[in-house]
Amino acid sequence: MTQNPLSSTPKYRTSDDYLMAERQSPAKNEFHNGRVIGRSGSNRWHNLIVSNAAVAIGSRIHGAKNDIYIGNMRVRLRNNFICYPDVVVVNGDPAFGDQNADLLLNPTVVLEIISSATNTSDKTQKLEAFLAMDSIRECILVKEDEMRIEHYAKQNAKQWIYKIYNERDDVLAMESINCKVSLSEIYAQVKFGHASISSAAVN
């Protein structure tokens, strides 16, 4: 969730205008109500967490009817928002905006990496957009600069269960895709200060 508003980039009237430009752009930009939000490069820890999470989740849902996309899949949310979540899982058949299959419409689980530097208003807006999506069953925010995961699990259209995980032996249970992953796996080799976390997989 590393974002920079692009004040020099013109606003687009519609998401279709944005999408046409984005498909020709070498850089990745997100879109919210006509405003273009540039994604800057991510650091070592961000990339390690993304790859750790994707490998751990992917190894457990292998063979099931799930797709997993990492970093480059555009997702259309409600509230006129298009973004690139760090990890997206679709349970069942994925639905796309058109034949290009590059604009996902029905994510089941979204995982975003955040840090202390993440803009609070950007985080809040994106989280609200995630939680407003009918298809999303679970939303996971992973801190890159401390061991902390915030997990939102949908119960119904107006109720979510919110959990915080902050111990290496904690286990994140994603019921919508029948997957359990330990924090030690997600944070494997990630250093906080001078200490690094070794991996311990959940069976």
N, C-alpha and C positions, 0 to 999 in steps of 0.2 A: 504494500500500500504506500509506495513512495511516489508522491505526486507533486507536480509543479504546475500551477496555472500558467497558461501561455497567453500573456496579455497581447503579444504581437500577432497571434494567430486569429484570423477573422472568425466571428461566430457563425455558426450554420443555422439556418432557419429550421431545418428538420434533421432528424437522425439519419434519414436517407442521404442528405447532403454530406453529413459527416462520414457515413459509411463509404460513400463513393470516393471521398478524398482519402480516407484511412486505408483503403485497399491499395492505393497507389503510393502511400507514404512509407519511407524506410523506417520511420520511428513509430512507436506505439503511443497513441493518445486516447484517453478516455473522454466520454461525452456526458454532460449533464445539463439539461435545459438550455441547449445552445452553447454552453461554455465548454471549451476544449481544455482538458487537463492532461498535461504531458507526464509520462512516466519516466523518471530518471533511472539510471543504472542502480543495481542492488549490490550490496557488499557480500563478503565471504559468508558471514553468518546467515544472512537472508537466504542465499543460495543453498547452503548446507541444510537448513531447515526445510526448504521446499523439496529438495531431493530426498532427504530422510523421510519426510511425510509421504511423498509420492511412492517411494519404494515400499514402505511399510504397509500403506493402504493397498497398493497394487498387488502385493504378494498375498494379501488375504482375500481380495475380491476376485482373484484370477479364476476364470471359469464360470463365474456368475454373470448374470446379465447386467453388467455395469460397464460404463466407459469412464476413463479417467483422463483429464486433460491438464496439462501443466503450463501455466504462464502465458500461453499465446492464444488461448481461445477467447474470442469476444463473447460476452454474455449480455443479452438484453434484459434489463430489469424493469420494474415498473417505475413510475415517476420520471420517465424520459431519461433513463440512465443506461449507458453502455460501458462496460468495464472489462478488465482482464484479471479475474481472480488468480491468485497464485496456484491454487489447485482446485479443480472442479470435478465432481463425480456425478454421473447421471445413472440413476437406477431405472432400467428399462430402456426403451428405444429413445435415442436423442431426437429432438425436434429442432430444426434450423430455420432461419429466416428465408432462405432461398436455396437454390441448387449449389451455391458456392460452399455450403456447409461450414461457414466460418463465423456465424452468428447464432450462438446457442440460445434456445428459448426456454428450456426446461431443466435447469440444474437441480440436483437433489441435495448435494452437500457442497458448500463453498468454504474454502480455507484461505485466509488472508494473513500475511505476515505484517505485523505492525511494530513500531518502536516508540521510544519516548519522544522522538522527533516528529512523529506522525501528527499532522494537523488535527486537532480535536474536532473541528467542525466538519472536515472532510471525512474523518472516521465515522462520525455520527450520521452524516448524510448517507454514506455508503451502507452502513449497518441498517439504517431504516429502510433503504431500498432493498437490501437482502431480505429483511424480515417481512416486507410487503409482498414478496413473490409467492404465489400460490404453490409453486412446485418445490420450493426450498424447504426441506425438512430439518436441516441442521446447518448452523453457521458457526464457524470456528475461527477465532482470532488468536494468533500465536505471537507472543512478544519475542523479538529477536535479541533484546539486550537484557532480559531476565527470564527466569523460568516461570512462565505464567501463560496459561491458556484459558480463554473465556469461551464457553460452549453454550450455544443457544439451541435448544431442541424443541421443535414445534409440537404442541399438544392439540391445538385447534387454531382457527383463524385469528383468535384474539388472545391466545395464551401460549407462552413459551417458558420452558424451564431453563434457568440460567445457572451454570455451574462454573466454578473456578478451580483449575488444577495448578498446583505450584510445587509439587514434590516429585522427585525423580521416579519414585515407585508408583505414582498415580497412573491410572489407566483411563484413557479417553475412550468411551464406548459410543460408537456411532450406530445407533439402532437401525436407522433407515437403510443402511447398507450392510448390516450385520458384521461390523468390523470393530475390533478393539486394538488400540495401539498405546504403548506405554510412553510416558514423557521421556524416558531415557532413550528411546528409539528416535523420537522426533528431534531431540536435542543432542544426539550423538555427535561428538567431536566439536560441539559448539562451546566456546570459552566465555565465561563470565568472569571478568577480572583475570585471574591467573589460573583458574581451574577449568578443566574441560570435563564433559560428561561422556562416559562410556555407554555403549548400547547394551540393553537387556531386553530382548524381544518377549512379547506376550505370546504364549502358546494358544 
